Amino acid sequence: MIPGVKGVAQTIAQEVEHSLVIGGHKDSRYSEIYQLTSDLNMEDRIIFAGPIKDEDLPALYNGADLFVFPSLHEGFGLPPLEAMACGVPVLVSNSASLPEVVGDAAITVHPYDVKEIAQVMKSILTTKSVQEEMRIKGLKRCQEFSWRKTAEQTLNLYEQVVHYEL
């Protein structure tokens, strides 16, 4: 477990009333998270949803007040864009492709700095003007991405390669 997580979790739990939903496949590291949840007596506020079906994601995003994605390794980072498309403020790690994907529409943090993550989460969750600004920026940002645009750019690249002269 990252040092300081317990104290930070206690602090943020006292300052915001939100629940935390953790989605994704469970692995060996989950035992520490389960234990911390139990130690903090937060079983009623931390929901371990497990893998979430694609068709269920829009409902989950739309029910969220904040989407937190402190990923260390990402190919593209589609989940933050999906959350933005649902009007949800987004917090992501400042690593991999995520800063490029979200642009200025999300807040980026160091993925191992639990105090920074907690402070930013608290700021977003307790400041309506920040939530609204992030919602607007996120909706605008996700419009820059589409499968049609991806297909057109891929086709354009293929055409350039085919017509490339040595």
C-alpha positions as CSV (number, residue, x, y, z in Angstrom):
1,M,0.0,0.0,0.0
2,I,1.3,3.5,-0.8
3,P,2.3,5.3,2.4
4,G,-0.2,7.8,3.7
5,V,-3.2,6.3,1.9
6,K,-5.1,5.5,5.1
7,G,-4.8,9.0,6.6
8,V,-5.7,10.6,3.3
9,A,-8.7,8.3,2.9
10,Q,-9.9,9.2,6.4
11,T,-9.6,12.9,5.8
12,I,-11.4,13.0,2.5
13,A,-14.1,10.7,3.8
14,Q,-14.8,13.2,6.6
15,E,-14.9,16.1,4.2
16,V,-17.1,14.7,1.4
17,E,-20.2,12.6,1.6
18,H,-19.7,10.8,-1.7
19,S,-19.4,7.0,-2.2
20,L,-16.5,5.5,-4.2
21,V,-17.2,3.0,-6.9
22,I,-14.2,1.0,-8.0
23,G,-14.6,-0.9,-11.3
24,G,-12.4,-3.4,-13.0
25,H,-10.9,-6.8,-12.7
26,K,-9.8,-7.7,-9.2
27,D,-6.2,-8.9,-8.7
28,S,-4.0,-9.8,-5.8
29,R,-3.6,-6.1,-4.7
30,Y,-7.3,-5.9,-3.9
31,S,-6.8,-7.6,-0.5
32,E,-5.0,-4.5,0.7
33,I,-7.8,-2.3,-0.5
34,Y,-10.5,-4.5,1.1
35,Q,-8.5,-4.5,4.4
36,L,-8.2,-0.7,4.3
37,T,-11.9,-0.4,3.6
38,S,-12.7,-2.6,6.6
39,D,-10.1,-0.8,8.9
40,L,-11.7,2.5,8.0
41,N,-15.2,1.1,8.5
42,M,-16.2,2.3,5.0
43,E,-17.8,-0.8,3.6
44,D,-21.0,1.2,3.1
45,R,-19.2,3.9,1.1
46,I,-16.8,2.0,-1.1
47,I,-18.4,-0.2,-3.7
48,F,-16.3,-2.9,-5.5
49,A,-18.3,-3.2,-8.8
50,G,-15.9,-5.6,-10.5
51,P,-15.8,-5.6,-14.3
52,I,-18.5,-3.4,-15.8
53,K,-20.2,-4.3,-19.0
54,D,-19.9,-1.8,-21.9
55,E,-23.6,-1.3,-22.0
56,D,-23.7,-0.4,-18.3
57,L,-21.0,2.3,-18.5
58,P,-23.2,5.2,-19.6
59,A,-25.5,4.7,-16.6
60,L,-22.5,4.5,-14.3
61,Y,-20.9,7.6,-15.8
62,N,-24.1,9.6,-15.7
63,G,-24.6,8.7,-12.0
64,A,-21.1,10.0,-11.1
65,D,-20.1,13.4,-9.8
66,L,-16.4,12.7,-10.6
67,F,-14.5,10.2,-12.7
68,V,-11.0,9.4,-11.3
69,F,-8.6,7.5,-13.5
70,P,-5.1,7.5,-12.0
71,S,-3.8,5.0,-14.5
72,L,-0.1,4.3,-14.9
73,H,-0.2,2.8,-18.4
74,E,-2.7,3.6,-21.1
75,G,-2.7,3.1,-24.8
76,F,-5.2,5.8,-25.6
77,G,-7.4,6.4,-22.6
78,L,-11.0,6.0,-23.8
79,P,-12.7,5.9,-20.4
80,P,-11.9,9.5,-19.5
81,L,-13.4,10.6,-22.9
82,E,-16.5,8.5,-22.3
83,A,-17.0,10.1,-18.9
84,M,-16.5,13.6,-20.4
85,A,-19.1,12.7,-23.1
86,C,-21.5,12.1,-20.2
87,G,-20.7,15.5,-18.7
88,V,-18.7,14.2,-15.8
89,P,-15.6,16.1,-14.4
90,V,-12.5,14.0,-14.9
91,L,-9.3,13.6,-12.9
92,V,-6.5,11.6,-14.6
93,S,-2.9,10.8,-14.0
94,N,-0.3,12.9,-15.7
95,S,1.3,9.8,-17.2
96,A,1.1,7.9,-20.5
97,S,-1.2,9.3,-23.1
98,L,-3.8,10.7,-20.7
99,P,-2.7,14.4,-20.6
100,E,-2.7,14.5,-24.4
101,V,-6.1,12.8,-24.6
102,V,-7.9,15.0,-22.1
103,G,-6.1,18.3,-22.9
104,D,-7.2,21.1,-20.6
105,A,-10.7,19.6,-20.0
106,A,-9.5,17.5,-17.1
107,I,-7.2,17.9,-14.1
108,T,-4.0,15.8,-14.2
109,V,-2.2,14.6,-11.1
110,H,0.8,12.5,-10.2
111,P,-0.6,8.9,-9.8
112,Y,1.4,8.2,-6.7
113,D,0.7,11.4,-4.9
114,V,-2.3,10.4,-2.8
115,K,-2.5,13.7,-1.0
116,E,-2.7,15.6,-4.3
117,I,-5.3,13.2,-5.7
118,A,-7.4,13.6,-2.5
119,Q,-7.1,17.4,-2.5
120,V,-8.2,17.7,-6.2
121,M,-11.0,15.3,-5.6
122,K,-12.3,17.3,-2.7
123,S,-11.9,20.6,-4.6
124,I,-13.9,19.3,-7.5
125,L,-16.6,17.6,-5.4
126,T,-17.2,20.6,-3.2
127,T,-17.0,23.4,-5.8
128,K,-20.0,23.7,-8.1
129,S,-18.3,26.3,-10.4
130,V,-15.3,23.9,-11.0
131,Q,-17.7,21.1,-11.7
132,E,-19.6,23.1,-14.3
133,E,-16.4,24.5,-15.9
134,M,-15.0,20.9,-16.2
135,R,-18.3,19.6,-17.5
136,I,-18.4,22.2,-20.3
137,K,-14.7,21.7,-21.2
138,G,-15.1,17.9,-21.2
139,L,-18.2,18.0,-23.5
140,K,-16.3,20.2,-25.9
141,R,-13.1,18.1,-25.8
142,C,-14.8,14.8,-26.5
143,Q,-16.3,16.2,-29.6
144,E,-12.8,16.4,-31.1
145,F,-12.7,12.6,-31.2
146,S,-15.0,10.3,-33.3
147,W,-14.7,7.0,-35.0
148,R,-15.4,8.7,-38.3
149,K,-12.5,11.1,-37.8
150,T,-10.3,8.2,-36.9
151,A,-11.3,6.2,-40.0
152,E,-10.7,9.3,-42.2
153,Q,-7.3,9.9,-40.8
154,T,-6.3,6.2,-41.1
155,L,-7.4,6.1,-44.7
156,N,-5.5,9.3,-45.4
157,L,-2.4,7.8,-43.9
158,Y,-2.8,4.7,-46.0
159,E,-3.2,6.8,-49.1
160,Q,0.0,8.7,-48.3
161,V,1.9,5.5,-47.8
162,V,0.6,3.9,-51.1
163,H,1.5,7.1,-53.1
164,Y,4.9,7.6,-51.3
165,E,7.8,7.8,-53.7
166,L,11.3,6.9,-52.7
